[in-house]
Amino acid sequence: MGSELELIEQARRGDAGAFSELVNRYDRKIYRLARHITQHEEDAEDVLQETFLKAFANLGQFQGHSKLYTWLVRIAVNESLMKLRQRKADKLVSLDEPLNTEEDSVPRQIAAWDENPEQRYGRAEINAILTQVIESLAPAFRTVFWLRDVEELSTEETAAALNLSIPAVKSRLLRARLQLREKLNKVFRRHGNNAPVHV
């Protein structure tokens, strides 16, 4: 196994084995990302295939200014959003309007639990709840949240991957986190004590 740059150079020269190694390094992450955006297994598989076909066809255009993964994410996100548009599911408007709120007025309450949530729910059930809540976000928010908080890309890398400005990434991430907090609050409140606590 060579370094990523070596593999990219070999793949550019037509070495299918080198490109296969690059695919093996990133295919699971790209599939997971596509699955979270499209919320559809077959669409995610199509996106995965299209992403690597386009990457192979356009490898000569990859300048190396960003990580290969960031470049692949950009292709995968575009392909995923095209899938959503094809299914007429992309109804997003005004995603990046300024959030007219002071930090102090942002809701900071979650449901209080008499016991540790893991005592009330099994780990698998908590993971299922989190997955369901993340998937309920609008695609643009879900994508930013996934890249920043799950894949742990930096704000700059996320902005580059999604072709967004850094303020737009920050705005979407804030909105995603607020929506997640509100949705989780409702889920746990339904199953437990209604008394709010400050976080």
JOMOQUI-V366456 format. One record per backbone hydrogen bond with DSSP energy under -1.0 kcal/mol. CO is the residue of the C=O (numbers start at 1). NH is the residue of the N-H. If there is no record, write none. Layout:
# JOMOQUI-V366456
co->{CO CO}
nh->{NH NH}
This chain:
# JOMOQUI-V366456
co->{3 4 5 6 7 8 9 10 11 14 15 16 17 18 19 20 21 22 23 26 27 28 29 30 31 32 33 34 35 40 41 42 43 44 45 46 47 48 49 50 51 52 53 54 58 59 67 68 69 70 71 72 73 74 75 76 77 78 79 80 81 82 83 84 85 89 99 102 103 108 110 116 116 117 122 123 124 125 126 127 128 129 130 131 134 138 139 140 141 142 143 144 145 146 146 147 154 155 156 157 158 159 165 166 167 168 169 170 171 172 173 174 175 176 177 178 179 180 181 182 183 184 185 186 195 197}
nh->{7 8 9 10 11 12 13 15 14 16 19 20 21 22 23 24 25 26 27 30 31 32 33 34 35 36 37 38 39 44 45 46 47 48 49 50 51 52 53 54 55 56 57 58 61 62 71 72 73 74 75 76 77 78 79 80 81 82 83 84 85 86 87 89 88 91 101 105 106 199 197 119 120 121 126 127 128 129 130 131 132 133 134 135 137 142 143 144 145 146 147 148 149 150 151 153 158 159 160 161 162 164 169 170 171 172 173 174 175 176 177 178 179 180 181 182 183 184 185 186 187 188 189 190 112 110}
